[in-house]
Amino acid sequence: VSAGPASPGSPRIRPAGVDDLAVLVRFNAALALETEGKTLDLEVCSRGVLKAFADPDRLRYWVAESDGSTEVVGQAAVTREWSDWRAGWVWWFQSVYVVPRSRQRGVFRALHGAIRRVARASDDVVGLRLYVEEQNHRAQQTYRGLGMRPGGYVVYEEIWPERFGGQGDGSSPE
Ligand SMILES: CC(C)(COP(=O)(O)OP(=O)(O)OC[C@H]1O[C@@H](n2cnc3c(N)ncnc32)[C@H](O)[C@@H]1OP(=O)(O)O)[C@@H](O)C(=O)NCCC(=O)NCCS
């Protein structure tokens, strides 16, 4: 899926492919450590990303390449939720990460914009959502800055670490 043209000087956004596996795993590990103090099992995460590539209906990734180079500096993924109330899909952002040295230069703005354009072009998508850690104020400011507003929900969960060899802290990976 084409994510649309980038304006001059902005990062190039493209769907991720198997060649990006190592970068996506590295970014996911950095994201988990930075935002939740969690050390991901890289083998499990690789398996998770590969399963998504094999079946993009599970999760679809986009990456941002820095202006004028093919270096990947950011990622975002989308998972879907069927809204019976609205008879359409809600796209959920997941695994949002930009490398520290490229922050506050519009990388996530470009990822969000490209993904939003694809969603807007799909008649059966009714909106965008995401969940974010309560303490992650920078990310919350970012989402606000892009026009999103708190949905008014609290996330409840019951995660089973023995199913994926996780750390048993009862919390979910991003
Ligand atoms: C959150 C994150 C993805 C933002 O990416 P980014 O590329 O730096 O964001 P952008 O530069 O595209 O900023 C978009 C808008 O968000 C707001 N924003 C971004 N960073 C901000 C900050 N540190 N403080 C306040 N507002 C901020 C601004 O409104 C900005 O628009 P503007 O620059 O035109 O004013 C990045 O900081 C990151 O990877 N953080 C660590 C991982 C993380 O928290 N992921 C989210 C998990 S839910």
PDBQT file of the ligand as one rigid body, heavy atoms in Angstrom, charges set to zero:
ROOT
HETATM    1  C1  LIG A 201       6.354  10.067  21.141  1.00  0.00    +0.000 C 
HETATM    2  C2  LIG A 201       7.273  10.080  19.928  1.00  0.00    +0.000 C 
HETATM    3  C3  LIG A 201       6.914   8.910  19.022  1.00  0.00    +0.000 C 
HETATM    4  C4  LIG A 201       7.076  11.416  19.153  1.00  0.00    +0.000 C 
HETATM    5  O1  LIG A 201       7.778  11.344  17.929  1.00  0.00    +0.000 OA
HETATM    6  P1  LIG A 201       8.407  12.650  17.236  1.00  0.00    +0.000 P 
HETATM    7  O2  LIG A 201       8.850  12.257  15.881  1.00  0.00    +0.000 OA
HETATM    8  O3  LIG A 201       9.403  13.260  18.136  1.00  0.00    +0.000 OA
HETATM    9  O4  LIG A 201       7.124  13.618  17.152  1.00  0.00    +0.000 OA
HETATM   10  P2  LIG A 201       6.948  14.807  16.092  1.00  0.00    +0.000 P 
HETATM   11  O5  LIG A 201       8.241  15.560  15.978  1.00  0.00    +0.000 OA
HETATM   12  O6  LIG A 201       6.371  14.286  14.828  1.00  0.00    +0.000 OA
HETATM   13  O7  LIG A 201       5.898  15.736  16.835  1.00  0.00    +0.000 OA
HETATM   14  C5  LIG A 201       4.546  15.866  16.421  1.00  0.00    +0.000 C 
HETATM   15  C6  LIG A 201       3.842  16.835  17.347  1.00  0.00    +0.000 C 
HETATM   16  O8  LIG A 201       3.760  16.303  18.655  1.00  0.00    +0.000 OA
HETATM   17  C7  LIG A 201       4.047  17.305  19.649  1.00  0.00    +0.000 C 
HETATM   18  N1  LIG A 201       5.268  16.892  20.366  1.00  0.00    +0.000 N 
HETATM   19  C8  LIG A 201       6.239  16.043  19.964  1.00  0.00    +0.000 A 
HETATM   20  N2  LIG A 201       7.180  15.860  20.905  1.00  0.00    +0.000 NA
HETATM   21  C9  LIG A 201       6.799  16.630  21.939  1.00  0.00    +0.000 A 
HETATM   22  C10 LIG A 201       7.353  16.887  23.205  1.00  0.00    +0.000 A 
HETATM   23  N3  LIG A 201       8.511  16.312  23.600  1.00  0.00    +0.000 N 
HETATM   24  N4  LIG A 201       6.688  17.736  24.025  1.00  0.00    +0.000 NA
HETATM   25  C11 LIG A 201       5.542  18.322  23.644  1.00  0.00    +0.000 A 
HETATM   26  N5  LIG A 201       4.955  18.111  22.437  1.00  0.00    +0.000 NA
HETATM   27  C12 LIG A 201       5.580  17.288  21.606  1.00  0.00    +0.000 A 
HETATM   28  C13 LIG A 201       4.172  18.593  18.886  1.00  0.00    +0.000 C 
HETATM   29  O9  LIG A 201       2.877  19.179  18.790  1.00  0.00    +0.000 OA
HETATM   30  C14 LIG A 201       4.605  18.130  17.527  1.00  0.00    +0.000 C 
HETATM   31  O10 LIG A 201       4.234  18.976  16.472  1.00  0.00    +0.000 OA
HETATM   32  P3  LIG A 201       5.088  20.295  16.133  1.00  0.00    +0.000 P 
HETATM   33  O11 LIG A 201       6.545  19.923  16.239  1.00  0.00    +0.000 OA
HETATM   34  O12 LIG A 201       4.682  20.652  14.752  1.00  0.00    +0.000 OA
HETATM   35  O13 LIG A 201       4.682  21.276  17.172  1.00  0.00    +0.000 OA
HETATM   36  C15 LIG A 201       8.776   9.997  20.350  1.00  0.00    +0.000 C 
HETATM   37  O14 LIG A 201       9.034  10.980  21.332  1.00  0.00    +0.000 OA
HETATM   38  C16 LIG A 201       9.179   8.648  20.908  1.00  0.00    +0.000 C 
HETATM   39  O15 LIG A 201       9.535   7.731  20.163  1.00  0.00    +0.000 OA
HETATM   40  N6  LIG A 201       9.143   8.482  22.254  1.00  0.00    +0.000 N 
HETATM   41  C17 LIG A 201       9.546   7.239  22.910  1.00  0.00    +0.000 C 
HETATM   42  C18 LIG A 201       8.612   6.082  22.601  1.00  0.00    +0.000 C 
HETATM   43  C19 LIG A 201       7.174   6.391  22.952  1.00  0.00    +0.000 C 
HETATM   44  O16 LIG A 201       6.852   7.042  23.940  1.00  0.00    +0.000 OA
HETATM   45  N7  LIG A 201       6.268   5.854  22.120  1.00  0.00    +0.000 N 
HETATM   46  C20 LIG A 201       4.846   6.022  22.299  1.00  0.00    +0.000 C 
HETATM   47  C21 LIG A 201       4.280   4.885  23.077  1.00  0.00    +0.000 C 
HETATM   48  S1  LIG A 201       2.518   5.025  23.268  1.00  0.00    +0.000 SA
ENDROOT
TORSDOF 0
